[in-house]
C-alpha cells in the first residue's frame, strides 16, 4: 500500500509539472503576441487546456505567471559559479573571454530577445515586466561580472571600481549589438563570431587598464 501511495504521489507531481510547463508556454506565447497588459488568464488557460482554477493553483495570477516565465528564461543568464579566480593578466583575459562568450551566446538567443522586447513594449502599461527582467535576469550576470572584477582588483591585476570595470567590459562586449538585435536589423552572431567578440572585448579592457604598479609591501614580498 505504501509503495502504491508513493508511486501515485510521484505520478501526480510529474503530471502537475507537465501542466505547469504547458501553462507557462501558453502564457509566454500570449504575452509576446498580444502584450502582457492585454493578455487574459482565461485566454492563457484556454490555450493551455486547463481550467482557470487549475491555472491559479499551479502557477498563480498573471503577474506570477510573468515572473515564472522570465525566471525560466533567466536561467540562460546563469554564469558558472566555479569560474577560476584570475591569478595573472593572461588568465584574467581568458576568464573574461569565457564569461563574455557565455553571456553573448545566451542573451542573444531569440527567446531571450523576445523577453527584452516584451519588457520594452510594456514599459508604460506594465512596468513590472521590466522590473522583473532586471531583478531576476540581468542582475545575476552583472553580479557575476562584478565578482570577477573584484577578484582581479584584489589580485592586483586591475585598478578601479569593480562596478565601473564591469560596465565598461559590458559596453566593449556588446557595442550596438543588443539594440540591433532588438530592432531586428542584425542577425544573431554565430559561435565563432561570438567567441571573437568576447576575446576582443577582454583584450580591449586590459589594454585600457594596464596593470597597476606594485605597492611597497608587494615589492618587498616579491
N, C-alpha and C positions, 0 to 999 in steps of 0.2 A: 504493500500500500504506500509506504513512504517513498519508495523509488518511483512509483507511478505519479505521485504528487509532485515530486521534484521535476520529473520529465514534463509534466503539464505546465509547471511554472516557467521552465526554460522555453518551452514552445510558445507560451504566451508572450514572454519577453522578446523572442525573435519576431513574433508577429507584430508586436507593438513597434519595434524598431523599424520594421519594413514599412508600416503605415506612417510612422513619423517622417521617414525619409520621403515618402510619397507626398506628404503634406508640404514639406519644405520645398520640394521640387516644384510643386504647383504654385506655392507662394512666390518663389523666386521668379518663375515664369510670368506670373501676374504682375509682380512689381516692376519687372523690366519692360514688360509690354505696355501696361496701362498706367504705370506710375504707382507709387506707394499710397498716396492720398486717395486715389480714386478706386483702388482695388478693395473689394469687399471680402469679408470672411466667408460669406455664402458662396461667392464665385470660387474662392480657393477650395472650399470644402467640396463643391460640385466637381471640380477638375481632379481633386484627389480621391474622389469616390468615397467620401466619408461623411458622417453627419457633423453638424456644427458642434454638437455636444462632444463627439469624439475628438474633433479638432482642438477644442479648448482644453480637453483633458490631457491630450498628449503633447501639445505644444504651447497653447496659451492664446492670448489675444494677438491682434495684428502686430503690435509693437514687439511682442515677444517672438513672433514668427520672424520679423525683420532681423532682430538681434541674432536669432538662431541661424538664419540664412547667412548673415555676414560672418558669424563665428565659424561656420562650416568652411567658408571660403577663405577666412583669415588664416586657416591652417597652412595655406600656401605661403604665408609670410614667415612661418616658423623658421628660425635660424638654429642650426645645431648648437646645443648648449656646450658641447665639448670642443669648440674651436680652440686650437692651440694658442697659448699665450705667446705673443711675439717676443723673441729674445735678441733679434738683430734687425737691421733695416731691410735686409733681403727677405727675411722671414715675414716681417710686417707687410711687405709688398705682396707676398704670396697670400697671407691671411686676408688682406683687403680685396685682392682679386677674387679669391674664392667666395668671400661674402658678397661682393658685387655681382658675381655670376649668378649666385643663388637668388639674390634679390631681383635682378633683372628678369631672370627666367620665370619666376613665379608671378611677379606683379604685372608683367606684360602678357600674361595668359588671358585669352579673350574673356573668360569667366570673371576674372578679377577686374578687367577693364569695364565690364558690364556693371559691376558693383559701383565703381567710381562714377560712371555715367549716371547711374540711378541716384547717387548721393548729390550730384550736381543738379540734376533735373528737379530734385525735390528739396533743394536748399531753402526755398522760401516757404512752400506749403508744408513740408515735413522735415524741419532741420534735424530731427532726431536721427535721420538716416546718416547724415554726415557725422554727427557726434558719435554714433555707434561705430562707424567705419574708422574714425580717427582713433578712438579709445581702444577698440578691440583689435583692429588690424594694424594700422600704421605705427602705433606706439611700440609694438613688440619689436619691429625691425629697427626703429630708431634707438630703442634702449640697448639692443644688442650691439649696434654700431658705436654708441657712446661708450659701452664697456670695452670694446677693442681699443678705442682711442685713449681711454683712461689707463688701460694696461700699458699701452705704448708710451704714454707720458710717464707712468711710474717707472718704466724701464729705461727712461732717459733717451727714448728714440724720437719723440716729438715734444714740442713745446706748445703751450696754448690750451685753451679751454676744450675739453673733450666734446662738449656740445657743439661748439663752433667748428671744430675739426670734422665732426660727423656731418654737419650741414654742408660744409664745403665739399666733402667727398661725395655726398649725395648729388650735389649740383654738377660736379665733374662727371659723375656716373650717368646721370640722366640727360643733362643738357635740355634740349627741346623735345626729347623723345616722348615723354609722357603726354604732353599737350598734343603732339602729332597723332599719337595712338588714340587719344580721347576724341579727337576730331575725325578720325578715320582717314587721315591723309597720308599715313605711313603704314607700312606693313610691319608685322612683328618681326624683329631680327631673329635669325636662326641661331643655333647654339654656338657656331663658330664666331659669328659677329658679336654675340653677347659676351663671350669669353674675351675677345679682343678689346671690346669696350671697357670691360672691367679691369683688364690689365693696364690699359691706357690711363684710366682714372686713378688707379693705385700709383702708377709711376708719376703722374702729374702732381698728385698730392705730396709725394715725397720730394719732388723737385721744388715745389713751392715752400716746403718746410724742411730745410736742412737739419741735420742732427744738431741739437743744442750743444754748446760747449760743456765739457765736464766741469763739475764743481771742484773746489779744492779737496774736499773729502773723497770724491770719486777719483781724482788724480792720485791721491795718496794710496788708495786701495789698489789702483791699477799699477 
